[in-house]
Amino acid sequence: MLATFVAACAASPSAFADADSESEGPPEIVLTDAAIPYLNADSADEALRQECDWNRTTAAYLASESEGRVVLPGSTARPAPNKRLTLVTQTLHTVGGGIWTGPKWVVIEGKLTEDGKTIGSFEGRRQSIRGSLSGCKTIRELGEAVADDILGWLDAPKMNSKLGDAR
């Protein structure tokens, strides 16, 4: 009897995969803002906030790399009703000058809500001692690294997760 079961499994290995994929269905589309806002005026130097567009390019990168799972306002895709990814810049620090100006970092907090209830939250941090002579370029790269972390988290969101260098 065991031999019959093993032979049946070997003959139809996709039977189990099909059962799993049917139960999951397509991923829900989540809406997020077109720019990641700053928590407060102390979250980043005023000159950096005025000069760099990293918070817009990071949101756009998050949407473009999500394979349609995350959309920005104005998208033609229809996000799941009542489901939203809210992101905020906790802290941001960078100075141009590469390794000679010390560490650079970005900390983004996020929460996933459904029907007004928080169903997942995280703190994502990326830091580097290196960087380019352009502080904006460095922070843009760190923002993209956090966005990649967020995409991984969206596969199985949990409360109070630590992403990237926050772990």
URURJO-V165470 format. One record per residue. N is the residue number from 1. RES is the residue in one small letter. SS is DSSP state (@ for helix, = for strand, . for the rest). PHI is phi in radians with two decimals (999 if undefined). OMEGA is omega in degrees with one decimal (NA if undefined). Layout:
BEGIN
N;RES;SS;PHI;OMEGA
N;RES;SS;PHI;OMEGA
END
This chain:
BEGIN
1;m;.;999;176.9
2;l;@;-1.07;179.7
3;a;@;-1.09;178.6
4;t;@;-1.14;178.8
5;f;@;-1.09;179.3
6;v;@;-1.09;179.7
7;a;@;-1.13;179.4
8;a;@;-1.15;178.8
9;c;@;-1.15;-179.5
10;a;@;-1.16;-178.7
11;a;@;-1.28;-176.4
12;s;.;-2.37;-178.6
13;p;.;-1.16;-177.9
14;s;@;-1.38;-179.3
15;a;@;-1.05;-179.6
16;f;@;-1.28;178.8
17;a;@;-1.10;179.7
18;d;@;-1.09;-179.6
19;a;@;-1.12;179.7
20;d;@;-1.18;-175.6
21;s;@;-1.21;178.8
22;e;@;-1.19;-176.3
23;s;@;-1.28;-177.1
24;e;@;-1.38;-177.0
25;g;.;1.28;-178.9
26;p;.;-1.23;179.3
27;p;.;-1.19;177.5
28;e;.;-1.30;178.2
29;i;.;-1.56;-176.2
30;v;=;-1.98;177.6
31;l;=;-1.62;171.6
32;t;=;-2.38;-178.2
33;d;.;-1.29;-179.9
34;a;.;-1.30;176.2
35;a;.;-2.48;179.2
36;i;.;-1.54;-176.2
37;p;=;-1.26;175.9
38;y;=;-1.57;179.9
39;l;.;-1.03;178.6
40;n;.;-2.75;-176.8
41;a;@;-1.10;-179.7
42;d;@;-1.48;-177.9
43;s;@;-1.16;-179.8
44;a;.;-2.76;176.2
45;d;.;-1.00;-177.4
46;e;@;-1.02;179.6
47;a;@;-1.09;178.5
48;l;@;-1.12;179.7
49;r;@;-1.11;-179.7
50;q;@;-1.36;-172.5
51;e;@;-1.46;-170.6
52;c;.;-1.82;177.9
53;d;.;-1.84;-174.6
54;w;@;-0.96;-176.8
55;n;@;-1.26;173.2
56;r;@;-1.41;-178.9
57;t;@;-1.18;177.7
58;t;@;-1.20;177.1
59;a;@;-1.10;178.1
60;a;@;-1.13;177.5
61;y;@;-1.09;179.0
62;l;@;-0.98;180.0
63;a;@;-1.16;-175.7
64;s;@;-1.20;-178.9
65;e;@;-1.54;-173.7
66;s;.;-1.46;-177.0
67;e;.;0.98;176.2
68;g;.;1.49;-178.5
69;r;.;-1.41;-179.9
70;v;=;-2.18;178.3
71;v;=;-2.24;177.4
72;l;=;-1.78;176.8
73;p;.;-0.95;-179.6
74;g;.;1.60;178.4
75;s;.;-1.20;176.8
76;t;.;-1.39;176.8
77;a;.;-1.23;-178.6
78;r;.;-1.76;178.6
79;p;.;-1.21;176.6
80;a;.;-1.04;179.2
81;p;.;-1.12;175.1
82;n;.;1.17;177.5
83;k;=;-2.12;-172.9
84;r;=;-2.57;174.3
85;l;=;-1.88;-179.5
86;t;=;-1.87;-179.0
87;l;=;-2.09;176.5
88;v;=;-2.57;178.0
89;t;=;-1.43;177.8
90;q;=;-1.30;177.3
91;t;=;-2.54;-179.9
92;l;=;-2.58;178.8
93;h;=;-2.53;172.4
94;t;.;-2.80;174.1
95;v;.;-2.41;176.4
96;g;.;-1.05;177.8
97;g;.;2.14;175.9
98;g;@;1.04;-174.1
99;i;@;-1.23;-176.5
100;w;@;-1.38;-177.6
101;t;@;-1.93;174.0
102;g;.;1.45;-173.9
103;p;.;-1.20;175.3
104;k;=;-2.17;179.7
105;w;=;-2.72;172.2
106;v;=;-2.44;176.0
107;v;=;-2.18;179.3
108;i;=;-2.07;174.2
109;e;=;-1.79;179.8
110;g;=;-2.55;173.8
111;k;=;-2.53;176.8
112;l;=;-1.88;-179.4
113;t;=;-2.07;175.1
114;e;=;-2.44;-176.1
115;d;.;0.93;177.5
116;g;.;1.41;-179.3
117;k;=;-1.79;178.1
118;t;=;-1.28;-179.5
119;i;=;-1.94;177.0
120;g;=;-2.96;178.5
121;s;=;-2.63;-179.1
122;f;=;-2.71;165.2
123;e;=;-2.13;178.5
124;g;=;-1.93;-178.9
125;r;=;-2.32;171.6
126;r;=;-2.31;-179.3
127;q;=;-2.48;-179.5
128;s;=;-2.70;172.1
129;i;.;-1.55;179.1
130;r;.;-1.44;176.9
131;g;.;2.75;178.7
132;s;.;-1.72;176.0
133;l;.;-1.21;176.8
134;s;.;-1.68;176.9
135;g;@;-1.08;179.9
136;c;@;-1.12;180.0
137;k;@;-1.12;180.0
138;t;@;-1.08;-177.0
139;i;@;-1.21;175.2
140;r;@;-1.09;178.7
141;e;@;-1.14;177.5
142;l;@;-1.14;177.2
143;g;@;-1.07;177.9
144;e;@;-1.15;177.6
145;a;@;-1.13;176.6
146;v;@;-1.14;178.5
147;a;@;-1.04;176.4
148;d;@;-1.08;177.0
149;d;@;-1.09;-179.9
150;i;@;-1.10;179.0
151;l;@;-1.07;175.8
152;g;@;-1.12;179.6
153;w;@;-1.13;-179.6
154;l;@;-1.09;176.8
155;d;.;-1.13;179.7
156;a;.;-2.68;-176.1
157;p;.;-1.15;177.9
158;k;.;-2.33;177.5
159;m;.;-1.38;173.6
160;n;.;1.00;178.9
161;s;=;-1.29;174.5
162;k;=;-1.99;-176.1
163;l;=;-1.99;175.3
164;g;=;1.09;-178.3
165;d;.;-1.36;177.1
166;a;.;-1.35;-178.8
167;r;.;-1.25;NA
END
